[in-house]
């Protein structure tokens, strides 16, 4: 028979051990600790993981500097003048890469420190070391001179990924680089060759072009940013051409060779491209090797990613996973959401499975490209039936005032119902402008809901309401 003491005993909150302190790990830790769980985070480099220390935060900080230079150059059309002897504003601006990278690294360290302080304030225990699973409830941590065994009711694996390398283009950190090594350069590359025109390659090509490097982007596809909105990619290529950034489409880099004072990139057709530096951006590899996943019964995909379901569960009981190591979408926001969903499921809180059609993303090129939900390619493939309206920002009064000549607002509504199911924004601040469209997608708003919502005049967001108005169906 159960005693009164047993009946009144509070529910025991499970303990959680997290392997990896990136967005998936630290977001999960914050939520779990706030709900009363005993949480331990194992991280080998620093809180925030690669996203904060070598990837998202550093790259977007670098890009912000490049964008400020682009704005300065474009401001001459607004009536701003610079004291340049030859009248060319570009010669009046100079990027000091040593100072830029110093700021990049400082902000990354500060962000990492802020995350650590936030976790410690919530009572999360942080262990710096290299961890591996012994089973579904146990992590062994190598702390250098000592080892520690951490046991918990459940484990979350959020170990991220690292840059993929080509056997014929091994990075040396000086002339041939991956994206984690850029921040150790003291001088701006005079002629930078970027191999790979996906998101990472396009972002860095755009950034170094803005900083003043002569950039060549090698793309194996017909268009940059394969898999993204084709209209957006076309706008970006037009801007690249106008700013002197050369794109070699339908070209594949076979090898990168270092010379006495630069690099030579050999293409698939045998032709060669020369430059002072080469940045290789050909994807990433999950950090899932030799961390004990097999011992814990965690299944991997052929690419080495951890298999997870909609609530971040792996094939092993008590083991969850989040972030780039799952191969779902390589976005810090998705990693964080996966981590929060895992905690909600573990602790019995209300939980909604991850829905990829509600994920908004941004490409930090100049101009930026943001998207959410169903794409126009999905309509063309017959996966959805929808109506599309695209408004160029050139017609927007606020855009004219700010001298914004490139970009557009695109909204996709489900045919018949008028529910907003997707959208694309190309232009300055697209990462901010995509939010109201993402909100409409997530909340299944009708085009009239957006069309009849007041916007500031003049504002770029006014084009979102205007696009929605043009999707109104007269009854």
C-alpha positions, 0 to 999 in steps of 0.5 A: 500500500502506498503511504501518504509520504509516497503520494506527496513526493514530487515527480523526480525530474530526470538528469541529463548529460549533454555531449557538445556545447553548441546551440543544440547542447546549450539551448537544451541545457538551459531549458532542462535546468530551468525545469529543474533537471540536473544537467551536465554539459561536456564540451571539448573547445568552449561553450557555443561550440563551432557555431560560436567559436569558428563558424556562425558568429565569426563569419557573420561578424566578418560579413558585417564589416564587409557590408559596412564597406559596401554601404559606404561605397554605395553611399556616394549615390546618396550624396556622401563624398569621400576625400579620395585623390582619384575620386574613387571611393574604393581607394579611400576605404581599406580593410585591415584584416588583422584588426577585423579578425581580432574583433571577430575572435574577441566577439566569439570569445565574449559570446562563449563566455556569456553562454557559459555564465548563463548556464552556470547561473542556472546550475548547469555543470560544465566539464571541459574535455573530450567525451565518448559514450560508454552506453546510453546513460554514461559518458566518459570524459578525457580531461587530459591528465584525468578521466571522469565518468558521468552518468545520467538518465538520458544523454543528448548528443550535439557534437556538430560537424567539421569542414570537409576536405579534398585529398587534392586540396589539403589546407595549410592554414596559410594559402589553402584554407578551410573556413575555420582558418580564415580568422588567423590571416593578418593580411587581406588576400589579394586574389581569393579563389573560393571553391564551392558555391553553396551557402558557405562559399557564396557568403565568404566570396561576397564578404571578401569581395566587399572587403576588397579582395579580387574574388573568383568563385568556382561553382560546379553548378549552372547557378550559385546556391544550388537548391535555393530560390532560382530568382534569388540566385539570379539576383545575387549573380547579377550583383556579383558581376556588377561588383567585379566578382567572377563566377566560373559556373559548371566548373569543378575544382580537381586539385589545389596546389600551393606555389611560391607566392600563391595557389593554382587551382586545376579544374576538371577540364584541365584549365587552371586558375591562379590566385594568392589564396584558396578557400575550400568550401565543399561541405561538412562532415559530422563529428560522429566518429569514435565517440561511442555511438555504436556502443550505445546502439545509436544508428547512423546514416551512410553519410555518418549522421545520427538518425533522429525522429521528429522529437530528436530521439535516436534509435537508442533508448534514452539517447537524443541528438541535435544539430549538424551531427543529425544532418537535418538542416545545418542551421544553428536555429534548427539545432537549438530547436532540436535541443529544446524539443528533446528536453520537452519530450524527455521531461514530459512537457508539451512538445511539437515535432520539428516541422521543416516547412516552418524553418526560416533561414538566411544566407548572409551574402550581399544582398541577403537571401532569406526563405521559409516554408514551401518553395517555388521549386516545390510548386513546379515539382507538383508537391504543392499547389500555390499562387506566387507574387513577387515584388521588386524592392525597387518599387518600394519607397523606403528602398529608394530612399536607402538606395536599395536597388537589388532584391524582392519580396516573394510570397507563396499562398496555397491555391484555393485556401489562400493560406501563406505557405512560403516566402523569399526575401532578397535584400538588405536586412532579409534576415529580419524581414523574413520573420513576419512571413515565417510567423504567417507560415507557422500560424497558417495565416490567410493572405488577407490577415497579412494584407490587412495588418498595418505597416509603417509607411515608408518601410520595406515591410510594406512590400510584404503586405502589398504582396499579400494584397495582390494574392487576395481572391475577390469573392 
